[in-house]
Amino acid sequence: MLSKGTFSELDTGASPTLVELAEALNFALGDGRIWLNDQRMVLMQSQVLGRLRQEIIEAFGVETAKGIFMRVGYMQGVRDAELIQKRFPQQDLTHALAAGPRVHTLEGFVKVTTRHFEFDSVKGRYYGEFYWDDSSEAAEHIAHHGLASEPVCWMQSGYPTGYTSTLFGRPVIFRETECVAMGAPRCLVVGKNAEEWGENAPERAYLGLEWKRTRRPLRGKAEAPLPAVELSGRGPEEPLAVRDQVVGVSASFLRARLMVEKVADTEATVLLIGESGVGKELFSQQLHRLSARVNRPFVPINCAAIPEGLVESELFGVEKGAFTGAVASRPGYFERAAGGTIFLDEIASLAYAAQGKLLRAIQERQIERVGGTRTIPADVRVIAASNVDLAEEVRAGRFRQDLYFRLCVFPIVIPPLRERRDDIPLLVDHFLRLFRERHRRDTVGLSRRAMDALLAYDFPGNIRELQNLIERGVIFAEPGGQIDIQHLFTAGEVSPVLPQWLSPEGRITVKAPLPKSTDAASIPAQISSSADLATAESALYQNALRLAGGNVSAAARGLGLTRAKLEYRMRKLGLIG
């Protein structure tokens, strides 16, 4: 299908508009995070990027600097394309491509205006020309180096290349042909299919469009080839291990995972510390998979589920006739884990007497069955976990100090979900894929309100609670629809929303919650008929519109409805034509 023309009409009215994109930008003041939909953003002075650019040029030369900044812009474009696909999943390709210049403008790098644009999705052809005004990159280059002999908006050229290539499904290269840094009144960038630029186009090397092309060695050092472009937007460098169920990119998560990798190939006893629901058992499984014992058993034990009188027989086994009911000999968990790993979850729940017996088994590396007369080697690697502070338990006299020091050889603290909010979007995507397949549902994703609420929620139940919320949303949402906030928090949880947003004037605004009741004069004192109900409903909608300044979308969000539902109800009540 051939689409042709300019985006002037799309820039003002067609979704996603600049206002709709700005509504996806939230400032979690006091939390140290800025979110564009579900992607974390940072504010950085343009002068800082300019200084970094200058130092890279001086240290490594213009060609290397050009490649680095173009690649950075490319990855930024890829991420923004993914954001549009997720935030506006029903939009056609024309409107999705039109959103690119708006997001680029919203992020403050340059003001983009479309000069000419056309593409043929059937033949795979693309061509576009765009004006750039007030380029921050050109301004910083002039400040440090004066006028240039060639275009210098490298990062901004990489951005539309990554954005368009991701949405279009094939490489499209954008090249700056006129630049303010060369004395032009404004920058002009042209985009077309990669092959149309020719085999020797330098962007192929800068962006890794060729597998075998390598960069020039830096100061006599050989360099590896640049990675190939991943049109899916998920490069090989992304630390996302979905197959292992261990998902995250936050600093605290990566620190814990690095410690697991450091200790995995040793025989050291490991103590996992973290709140309930943070994934201690998943970390223990990952540790076992990375160890030399991977081909031997992994035996998890919930110590809290073992009755106090049966701890010894469950852990170490029992001989026939050892006590009433012992009609046959039975190995315990330590024997079943021979040569492998035993995971002792909720270790603090063991009775004090049982702790002493466990200490001896770990220390002597041998056990005796209940009622037995011979010792059995205990060749197992011990991983323990606790959701309470064991040191405090020792001070309170509830946990043996000698066992504590025997277990705390290599402690690993697993952070709660509220301290790794950067991982929430990845975990949401992971659980969505998991439960859509498990429950055979075609839910398309989360609404912006729902994602905002998850990003602001404290998650007392940690990852386990997030998993439950997403599973509930997948089941509760309409077929083919989005999961909204009312589908998630249905079990008495306090559902938060981020209170700060970006107004059309570009200022951070605190959202005022809708009052629980409207003007008393507008609502009947007692609703006893359908007419009273219609009057109350009408007053509620009118008050919501007044508080939202006449913005129907904002009023719908405040009421917990979609815009379409609010318009339908208002039309039914005769409030709109």
C-alpha positions as CSV (number, residue, x, y, z in Angstrom):
1,M,0.0,0.0,0.0
2,L,1.4,3.4,-1.0
3,S,1.1,6.2,1.5
4,K,2.2,9.6,0.3
5,G,2.3,13.3,1.3
6,T,3.1,15.2,4.5
7,F,2.2,14.7,8.1
8,S,0.9,18.2,8.7
9,E,-2.7,17.0,9.2
10,L,-1.5,14.1,11.3
11,D,0.6,16.4,13.5
12,T,-2.4,18.2,14.8
13,G,-5.3,15.7,15.0
14,A,-4.4,12.1,14.4
15,S,-3.5,9.8,17.3
16,P,-1.0,9.6,18.8
17,T,-0.9,13.4,19.1
18,L,1.9,15.3,20.9
19,V,-0.5,15.8,23.8
20,E,-1.2,12.1,24.1
21,L,2.5,11.4,24.0
22,A,3.1,14.0,26.7
23,E,0.5,12.4,28.9
24,A,2.6,9.2,28.8
25,L,5.4,11.2,30.5
26,N,5.3,10.9,34.3
27,F,7.6,12.3,36.9
28,A,7.8,10.2,40.1
29,L,9.0,13.1,42.2
30,G,11.0,12.0,45.2
31,D,11.5,8.5,43.7
32,G,14.3,9.5,41.4
33,R,12.5,8.2,38.3
34,I,11.0,9.7,35.1
35,W,8.8,7.4,33.0
36,L,7.8,7.6,29.4
37,N,5.0,5.1,29.4
38,D,7.0,2.1,30.9
39,Q,10.4,3.2,29.9
40,R,12.7,4.9,32.4
41,M,14.1,8.2,31.2
42,V,16.7,10.6,32.6
43,L,17.2,14.4,32.3
44,M,20.7,15.4,31.3
45,Q,22.0,18.8,30.3
46,S,22.7,19.2,26.6
47,Q,26.1,20.7,27.5
48,V,27.1,17.5,29.2
49,L,26.5,15.5,26.0
50,G,28.4,18.2,24.1
51,R,31.4,17.9,26.4
52,L,31.3,14.1,26.2
53,R,31.2,14.4,22.4
54,Q,34.2,16.8,22.4
55,E,36.3,14.4,24.6
56,I,35.5,11.4,22.4
57,I,36.5,13.3,19.3
58,E,39.7,14.4,20.8
59,A,40.6,11.0,22.2
60,F,39.5,8.7,19.3
61,G,38.8,10.9,16.2
62,V,35.8,12.1,14.3
63,E,34.9,8.8,12.6
64,T,34.8,6.8,15.9
65,A,32.8,9.6,17.6
66,K,30.3,9.6,14.7
67,G,29.8,5.8,14.9
68,I,29.3,5.9,18.7
69,F,26.7,8.7,18.7
70,M,24.9,7.3,15.7
71,R,24.6,4.0,17.4
72,V,23.3,5.7,20.6
73,G,20.7,7.5,18.5
74,Y,19.8,4.3,16.7
75,M,19.1,2.4,20.0
76,Q,17.0,5.3,21.3
77,G,14.9,5.2,18.1
78,V,14.4,1.5,18.5
79,R,13.2,1.8,22.1
80,D,10.8,4.6,21.1
81,A,9.4,2.6,18.3
82,E,8.7,-0.3,20.8
83,L,7.1,2.2,23.1
84,I,4.7,3.3,20.3
85,Q,3.9,-0.3,19.4
86,K,3.1,-1.0,23.0
87,R,1.3,2.2,23.9
88,F,-0.8,2.4,20.7
89,P,-1.1,-1.2,19.5
90,Q,-4.1,-0.5,17.2
91,Q,-2.5,2.2,15.2
92,D,-1.7,1.6,11.5
93,L,1.8,2.0,10.2
94,T,1.3,5.5,8.8
95,H,0.3,6.9,12.2
96,A,3.0,4.9,14.0
97,L,5.6,6.4,11.7
98,A,4.1,9.8,12.2
99,A,4.6,9.5,15.9
100,G,8.4,9.3,15.6
101,P,9.0,13.0,14.9
102,R,6.7,13.9,17.8
103,V,8.5,11.7,20.3
104,H,11.8,13.0,19.0
105,T,10.5,16.5,19.5
106,L,9.0,15.7,22.9
107,E,12.4,14.4,24.2
108,G,14.0,17.8,23.5
109,F,16.7,17.0,21.0
110,V,15.3,18.8,18.0
111,K,12.0,20.1,16.5
112,V,11.0,17.9,13.6
113,T,8.8,19.1,10.7
114,T,7.9,16.8,7.8
115,R,8.7,18.0,4.3
116,H,7.8,15.0,2.2
117,F,7.0,11.4,3.0
118,E,5.9,8.2,1.2
119,F,6.2,4.5,1.6
120,D,5.0,1.3,0.0
121,S,4.5,-1.4,2.6
122,V,3.9,-4.1,-0.1
123,K,7.1,-3.4,-2.1
124,G,9.1,-2.4,1.0
125,R,10.0,1.0,-0.3
126,Y,10.4,4.1,2.0
127,Y,11.4,7.7,1.3
128,G,11.1,10.7,3.6
129,E,12.5,14.2,4.0
130,F,12.4,16.0,7.3
131,Y,13.4,19.5,8.6
132,W,15.2,19.8,11.9
133,D,15.1,23.2,13.8
134,D,17.1,24.1,16.9
135,S,19.3,21.0,16.8
136,S,20.9,20.6,20.2
137,E,23.7,18.5,18.7
138,A,24.6,21.0,16.1
139,A,24.6,23.8,18.7
140,E,27.0,21.9,20.9
141,H,29.3,21.1,18.0
142,I,29.5,24.7,17.0
143,A,30.2,25.7,20.6
144,H,33.2,23.4,20.9
145,H,34.5,23.2,17.3
146,G,33.0,26.1,15.3
147,L,31.5,25.6,11.8
148,A,31.9,22.2,10.3
149,S,32.7,21.0,6.8
150,E,30.1,18.1,7.0
151,P,26.9,17.4,8.8
152,V,27.3,16.8,12.6
153,C,23.9,15.6,13.9
154,W,25.0,12.1,14.2
155,M,22.9,10.9,17.2
156,Q,19.8,12.5,15.7
157,S,20.5,10.8,12.3
158,G,20.7,7.5,14.1
159,Y,17.3,8.1,15.8
160,P,15.0,8.0,12.8
161,T,17.1,5.1,11.4
162,G,16.4,3.0,14.4
163,Y,12.8,4.1,14.8
164,T,11.7,3.6,11.1
165,S,13.7,0.4,10.6
166,T,12.0,-1.1,13.7
167,L,8.5,-0.2,12.5
168,F,9.0,-0.8,8.8
169,G,10.7,-4.2,9.3
170,R,13.7,-3.6,7.1
171,P,16.7,-1.2,7.3
172,V,16.0,2.4,6.4
173,I,19.0,4.8,6.7
174,F,18.6,8.5,7.4
175,R,21.4,10.8,6.3
176,E,21.7,14.5,7.1
177,T,22.2,16.5,3.8
178,E,22.1,20.1,5.2
179,C,23.2,21.1,8.7
180,V,23.1,24.2,10.8
181,A,26.7,23.5,11.8
182,M,27.7,24.0,8.2
183,G,25.9,27.4,8.0
184,A,22.5,26.2,6.7
185,P,19.4,27.9,8.2
186,R,18.1,24.5,9.4
187,C,19.0,20.9,9.1
188,L,17.5,18.6,6.5
189,V,17.6,14.8,6.8
190,V,16.6,12.3,4.1
191,G,15.6,8.7,4.7
192,K,15.4,5.8,2.3
193,N,16.0,2.1,2.0
194,A,19.5,1.1,3.1
195,E,20.4,-0.5,-0.3
196,E,19.6,2.7,-2.1
197,W,22.5,4.5,-0.4
198,G,25.0,2.1,-2.0
199,E,27.3,-0.6,-0.7
200,N,29.8,1.9,0.6
201,A,27.4,3.9,2.8
202,P,29.4,4.6,6.0
203,E,26.2,4.2,8.1
204,R,26.4,0.4,7.4
205,A,29.5,0.3,9.5
206,Y,28.4,2.8,12.1
207,L,25.1,0.9,12.8
208,G,26.4,-2.7,12.2
209,L,24.3,-3.3,9.1
210,E,27.0,-5.7,7.8
211,W,28.1,-8.7,9.8
212,K,31.7,-8.7,8.5
213,R,32.5,-5.0,8.4
214,T,34.8,-3.9,11.3
215,R,35.7,-0.5,12.6
216,R,39.1,1.0,12.2
217,P,41.5,0.0,15.0
218,L,42.0,2.5,17.8
219,R,45.6,3.4,18.5
220,G,46.9,0.2,17.1
221,K,44.4,-2.1,18.8
222,A,42.3,-4.6,16.8
223,E,38.6,-4.4,17.3
224,A,35.7,-6.9,17.0
225,P,33.0,-6.4,14.4
226,L,30.0,-4.2,15.3
227,P,26.9,-6.2,16.3
228,A,24.4,-6.7,13.5
229,V,21.2,-4.6,13.7
230,E,18.4,-6.3,15.6
231,L,15.2,-5.1,14.0
232,S,13.2,-6.6,16.9
233,G,14.7,-3.9,19.1
234,R,16.1,-6.4,21.6
235,G,19.8,-6.7,21.1
236,P,22.0,-9.5,22.3
237,E,23.3,-7.3,25.1
238,E,20.0,-7.1,26.9
239,P,20.3,-9.0,30.2
240,L,17.0,-10.6,30.1
241,A,17.0,-14.3,30.9
242,V,13.3,-15.3,30.4
243,R,14.1,-18.9,29.9
244,D,15.5,-19.1,33.4
245,Q,12.7,-17.1,34.9
246,V,15.3,-14.6,36.3
247,V,14.4,-11.3,34.8
248,G,15.8,-7.8,35.5
249,V,18.1,-5.0,34.5
250,S,18.1,-2.8,37.6
251,A,21.5,-2.3,39.4
252,S,20.4,-4.0,42.6
253,F,19.2,-7.1,40.7
254,L,22.3,-7.3,38.5
255,R,24.5,-7.1,41.6
256,A,22.6,-10.1,43.2
257,R,22.8,-12.0,39.9
258,L,26.6,-11.3,39.6
259,M,27.1,-12.7,43.1
260,V,25.3,-15.8,42.1
261,E,27.5,-16.2,39.1
262,K,30.6,-15.6,41.2
263,V,29.8,-18.3,43.7
264,A,28.1,-20.8,41.5
265,D,31.1,-22.9,40.4
266,T,32.4,-23.3,44.0
267,E,31.2,-25.6,46.8
268,A,30.5,-22.7,49.3
269,T,27.3,-22.6,51.3
270,V,25.1,-19.8,50.2
271,L,22.6,-17.8,52.3
272,L,19.9,-16.0,50.3
273,I,18.3,-13.1,52.2
274,G,15.2,-11.3,51.1
275,E,11.5,-10.6,51.7
276,S,8.9,-13.2,50.9
277,G,8.1,-13.3,47.2
278,V,11.3,-11.8,45.9
279,G,12.3,-15.0,44.1
280,K,14.8,-16.7,46.4
281,E,14.0,-20.2,45.1
282,L,14.4,-19.0,41.5
283,F,17.8,-17.6,42.4
284,S,18.7,-20.9,44.0
285,Q,17.7,-22.8,40.9
286,Q,19.8,-20.5,38.8
287,L,22.8,-21.0,41.1
288,H,22.3,-24.8,40.8
289,R,22.1,-24.6,37.0
290,L,25.4,-22.6,36.9
291,S,27.2,-25.1,39.2
292,A,29.2,-28.2,38.5
293,R,26.3,-30.2,40.1
294,V,23.8,-29.2,37.4
295,N,23.3,-32.8,36.3
296,R,22.5,-34.0,39.8
297,P,19.3,-33.4,41.8
298,F,18.1,-30.1,43.0
299,V,15.9,-30.7,46.1
300,P,13.9,-27.7,47.5
301,I,12.5,-27.9,51.1
302,N,10.1,-25.5,52.7
303,C,11.3,-25.8,56.4
304,A,8.1,-24.1,57.6
305,A,6.0,-26.9,56.2
306,I,7.8,-29.7,58.1
307,P,6.1,-30.6,61.5
308,E,8.5,-30.1,64.4
309,G,8.4,-33.8,65.3
310,L,9.2,-34.9,61.8
311,V,12.1,-32.6,60.9
312,E,14.9,-35.2,61.6
313,S,13.2,-38.1,59.7
314,E,12.3,-35.8,56.8
315,L,15.8,-34.4,56.4
316,F,17.9,-37.5,57.2
317,G,15.6,-40.4,56.6
318,V,14.3,-43.2,58.8
319,E,15.0,-46.9,59.2
320,K,12.2,-49.5,59.3
321,G,10.8,-49.9,62.8
322,A,12.5,-46.8,64.2
323,F,9.1,-45.7,65.6
324,T,5.5,-46.6,65.3
325,G,4.4,-46.4,61.7
326,A,7.8,-46.7,60.2
327,V,7.0,-49.8,58.2
328,A,9.8,-49.3,55.7
329,S,13.1,-47.6,55.5
330,R,13.0,-44.3,53.7
331,P,15.8,-41.9,52.6
332,G,15.5,-38.2,53.6
333,Y,16.0,-35.1,51.6
334,F,19.8,-35.1,52.1
335,E,20.1,-38.6,50.6
336,R,17.8,-37.7,47.7
337,A,20.0,-34.7,46.9
338,A,23.2,-36.8,46.9
339,G,25.7,-35.2,44.6
340,G,23.4,-32.2,44.0
341,T,22.0,-29.2,45.8
342,I,19.6,-29.0,48.7
343,F,17.7,-25.7,49.1
344,L,16.5,-25.0,52.7
345,D,13.8,-22.3,52.4
346,E,12.6,-20.4,55.5
347,I,15.4,-21.8,57.5
348,A,14.5,-19.6,60.5
349,S,11.3,-21.6,61.1
350,L,13.2,-24.7,62.2
351,A,12.9,-25.6,65.9
352,Y,16.0,-24.9,68.0
353,A,16.7,-28.6,68.5
354,A,16.4,-29.4,64.8
355,Q,18.9,-26.5,64.1
356,G,21.5,-28.4,66.1
357,K,21.0,-31.6,64.1
358,L,21.2,-29.7,60.8
359,L,24.4,-28.0,61.9
360,R,26.1,-31.4,62.5
361,A,25.0,-32.7,59.1
362,I,26.4,-29.6,57.3
363,Q,29.6,-29.5,59.4
364,E,30.4,-33.2,59.3
365,R,29.0,-33.8,55.8
366,Q,27.4,-37.0,57.0
367,I,24.1,-38.0,58.4
368,E,22.4,-40.9,60.2
369,R,18.9,-42.0,59.6
370,V,16.5,-42.0,62.5
371,G,16.8,-45.5,64.1
372,G,19.9,-46.2,62.0
373,T,23.4,-47.3,63.2
374,R,25.6,-46.3,60.3
375,T,26.7,-42.9,59.0
376,I,25.9,-41.9,55.4
377,P,28.0,-39.4,53.4
378,A,26.1,-36.2,52.7
379,D,27.7,-35.0,49.5
380,V,25.4,-32.0,48.9
381,R,25.7,-28.3,48.3
382,V,23.6,-26.3,50.8
383,I,21.7,-23.2,49.9
384,A,19.6,-21.7,52.7
385,A,17.1,-18.8,52.5
386,S,15.5,-16.6,55.0
387,N,12.9,-13.8,54.9
388,V,13.9,-12.5,58.3
389,D,17.1,-11.1,59.7
390,L,18.9,-14.2,61.0
391,A,21.4,-12.0,63.0
392,E,18.5,-10.5,64.8
393,E,17.1,-14.0,65.4
394,V,20.4,-15.0,66.9
395,R,20.3,-12.0,69.3
396,A,16.8,-12.9,70.3
397,G,17.9,-16.4,71.1
398,R,15.7,-18.1,68.5
399,F,18.4,-19.2,66.1
400,R,21.7,-20.9,66.9
401,Q,24.7,-18.6,66.4
402,D,27.0,-21.5,65.3
403,L,24.5,-22.5,62.6
404,Y,24.1,-18.9,61.5
405,F,27.9,-18.6,60.9
406,R,27.9,-22.0,59.2
407,L,25.2,-20.9,56.7
408,C,26.4,-17.3,56.2
409,V,29.5,-18.2,54.2
410,F,28.4,-16.3,51.1
411,P,25.3,-14.2,51.8
412,I,23.4,-12.7,48.9
413,V,20.7,-10.1,49.4
414,I,17.9,-10.1,46.9
415,P,16.2,-6.7,46.8
416,P,12.4,-6.3,47.1
417,L,10.5,-5.2,44.0
418,R,10.0,-1.7,45.2
419,E,13.8,-1.2,45.1
420,R,14.0,-2.4,41.5
421,R,11.2,-0.6,39.7
422,D,13.2,-0.6,36.5
423,D,12.5,-4.3,36.3
424,I,8.7,-4.0,36.5
425,P,8.1,-3.4,32.7
426,L,10.3,-6.5,31.9
427,L,8.5,-8.6,34.5
428,V,5.1,-7.5,33.2
429,D,6.0,-8.4,29.6
430,H,7.3,-11.8,30.8
431,F,4.2,-12.6,32.9
432,L,1.9,-11.4,30.0
433,R,3.5,-13.8,27.6
434,L,3.4,-16.6,30.2
435,F,-0.3,-16.2,31.2
436,R,-1.6,-15.4,27.7
437,E,-0.3,-18.8,26.6
438,R,-1.3,-20.6,29.7
439,H,-4.9,-19.3,29.8
440,R,-5.3,-19.0,26.0
441,R,-6.2,-15.3,26.1
442,D,-5.4,-12.6,23.5
443,T,-5.0,-9.6,25.8
444,V,-2.9,-7.0,24.0
445,G,-1.2,-5.5,27.0
446,L,-1.6,-2.9,29.8
447,S,-3.2,0.5,29.5
448,R,-1.1,3.5,30.4
449,R,-3.1,4.0,33.6
450,A,-2.5,0.4,34.6
451,M,1.3,0.6,34.0
452,D,1.5,3.9,35.9
453,A,-0.2,2.3,38.8
454,L,2.2,-0.7,38.8
455,L,5.2,1.6,38.6
456,A,4.0,3.5,41.7
457,Y,2.7,0.5,43.7
458,D,4.8,-0.7,46.7
459,F,4.3,-4.4,46.1
460,P,4.2,-5.8,49.7
461,G,4.1,-9.3,48.1
462,N,7.0,-8.5,45.7
463,I,7.3,-10.4,42.5
464,R,4.7,-13.0,43.6
465,E,2.2,-10.3,44.0
466,L,3.0,-8.8,40.6
467,Q,2.6,-12.2,39.0
468,N,-0.8,-12.6,40.6
469,L,-1.9,-9.2,39.4
470,I,-0.9,-9.8,35.8
471,E,-2.5,-13.3,35.8
472,R,-5.7,-11.7,37.2
473,G,-5.6,-9.0,34.6
474,V,-5.1,-11.4,31.7
475,I,-8.2,-13.4,32.9
476,F,-10.3,-10.4,33.8
477,A,-9.7,-8.2,30.7
478,E,-11.9,-8.2,27.7
479,P,-10.8,-10.5,24.8
480,G,-8.5,-8.6,22.5
481,G,-8.5,-5.6,24.9
482,Q,-6.1,-4.0,27.3
483,I,-5.6,-4.7,30.9
484,D,-6.8,-1.6,32.8
485,I,-6.4,-0.6,36.4
486,Q,-9.8,-2.0,37.4
487,H,-8.7,-5.4,36.2
488,L,-5.7,-5.5,38.5
489,F,-6.6,-4.2,42.0
490,T,-9.7,-6.3,42.8
491,A,-8.6,-7.9,46.1
492,G,-8.6,-4.9,48.4
493,E,-5.1,-3.5,47.3
494,V,-4.7,0.2,47.4
495,S,-4.2,1.1,43.7
496,P,-1.9,4.1,43.3
497,V,-1.4,6.4,40.4
498,L,1.6,8.6,39.7
499,P,0.4,12.1,40.8
500,Q,2.7,14.1,38.6
501,W,2.2,14.6,34.9
502,L,3.4,17.0,32.1
503,S,0.8,19.7,31.3
504,P,0.3,21.0,27.7
505,E,2.3,24.0,28.9
506,G,5.3,21.8,29.7
507,R,5.0,22.0,33.4
508,I,4.9,19.2,36.0
509,T,1.4,19.3,37.4
510,V,-0.1,17.5,40.4
511,K,-3.3,15.7,39.5
512,A,-6.2,16.6,41.8
513,P,-8.3,13.5,42.6
514,L,-11.9,13.7,41.7
515,P,-14.1,14.3,44.7
516,K,-16.1,11.3,46.0
517,S,-19.3,13.3,45.7
518,T,-20.3,16.2,43.5
519,D,-22.3,19.2,44.4
520,A,-25.0,18.2,46.9
521,A,-27.5,20.3,45.0
522,S,-27.0,18.3,41.9
523,I,-27.5,14.9,43.4
524,P,-30.7,13.6,45.0
525,A,-30.4,13.0,48.7
526,Q,-31.7,9.5,48.2
527,I,-31.6,7.5,45.0
528,S,-34.8,5.6,44.9
529,S,-35.7,5.6,41.2
530,S,-34.1,5.3,37.8
531,A,-34.6,9.0,37.3
532,D,-32.6,9.7,40.4
533,L,-29.9,7.4,39.2
534,A,-29.8,9.2,35.8
535,T,-29.6,12.6,37.5
536,A,-26.7,11.5,39.8
537,E,-24.8,9.9,36.9
538,S,-25.3,13.0,34.8
539,A,-24.0,15.2,37.6
540,L,-21.0,13.0,38.1
541,Y,-20.0,13.1,34.4
542,Q,-20.5,16.9,34.2
543,N,-18.4,17.5,37.4
544,A,-15.6,15.2,36.0
545,L,-15.6,17.2,32.8
546,R,-15.5,20.5,34.7
547,L,-12.5,19.3,36.8
548,A,-10.7,18.1,33.7
549,G,-11.2,21.5,32.0
550,G,-13.5,20.0,29.3
551,N,-11.0,17.3,28.3
552,V,-13.1,14.1,27.8
553,S,-10.0,11.8,27.9
554,A,-8.8,13.3,31.2
555,A,-12.4,13.0,32.6
556,A,-12.6,9.4,31.6
557,R,-9.3,8.6,33.2
558,G,-10.4,10.2,36.4
559,L,-13.5,8.2,36.5
560,G,-11.7,4.9,35.7
561,L,-13.4,4.6,32.2
562,T,-12.2,4.5,28.7
563,R,-13.0,7.6,26.6
564,A,-15.3,5.5,24.4
565,K,-17.4,4.3,27.4
566,L,-17.7,7.8,28.8
567,E,-18.8,9.2,25.5
568,Y,-21.4,6.4,25.1
569,R,-22.9,7.0,28.5
570,M,-22.9,10.8,28.1
571,R,-24.6,10.4,24.7
572,K,-27.2,8.0,26.3
573,L,-27.9,10.7,28.9
574,G,-28.3,13.4,26.3
575,L,-25.2,15.3,27.5
576,I,-23.6,15.3,24.1
577,G,-25.0,15.0,20.6
